[in-house]
Amino acid sequence: MNSFSLKQRIHKRFLQAVSKLALVLILCTTLSGCNYFILLGYLIGGPPSIEPDFDAQTSKSLTDKDVTVAIVCYAPLELQYNFDGIHNDLAKYTTFQLHQHGVKMVNPDRIRAWMDENPDWDKPEEIGEAFDVTYVIHIELHKYSLYEENSSDLYRGRAEGMVTVYEMDENGEGDKLYSKEITSFYPLRAPRATSEVTFSKFKKEYLSRLSDEIGRLFYEYYRGDDFTHAI
């Protein structure tokens, strides 16, 4: 593990600890008859985890032994025109999120190179066959924006789309196993002024947030995790 990854994990754990503490304080101030022993257990052990929707719906897991996963993202030409490379960026960020949570992923640069060499491909299953993976995650963006509606002075990431998983068999054929619509916006509480943060920085923040929302379909997370995304 390199020092950058270690720093990221330490920072993430710090934010999770702060989120847990905030949850305890909020519950203590808003609930009557607050049970401090229960809340102390939340603080020490963490709030109840939420099972990934993929696991709940399919009784399978991307972290199972010998499972490998490829991600491909599609965005309409108008979105690519306004946000150059958004489909490739989202594929990279989501691959990173899943890899950080123990999923064995195919390098998105390899997938992009294959697509460039095979411009006539038209089905996600073809990528699954080419890379001999267990599952292909196909992310289809329908809408994407980094600005608050009807404003050029406020940032708020917004996205709508569909996430579909294809399960590959030993013959290189794929069957649709799972699908889920996604609707995302960030920050949760209020938009950010463009004078406070650069476009590039906010773009990275939202890609991180959006890819985590997609990733949560496949890995465990906690109820307090969204406190750090509220502002």
Secondary structure by P-SEA (a helix, b strand, c coil): ccaaaaaaaaaaaaaaaaaaaaaaaaaaaccccccaaaaaaaaaccccccccccccccccccccccbbbbbbbbbcaaaaaaccaaaaaaaaaaaaaaaaaccccccaaaaaaaaaaccccccaaaaaaaacccbbbbbbbccccccccccccbbbbbbbbbbbbbbbcccccccccbbbbbbbbccccbbbbcccccaaaaaaaaaaaaaaaaaaacccccccccccccc
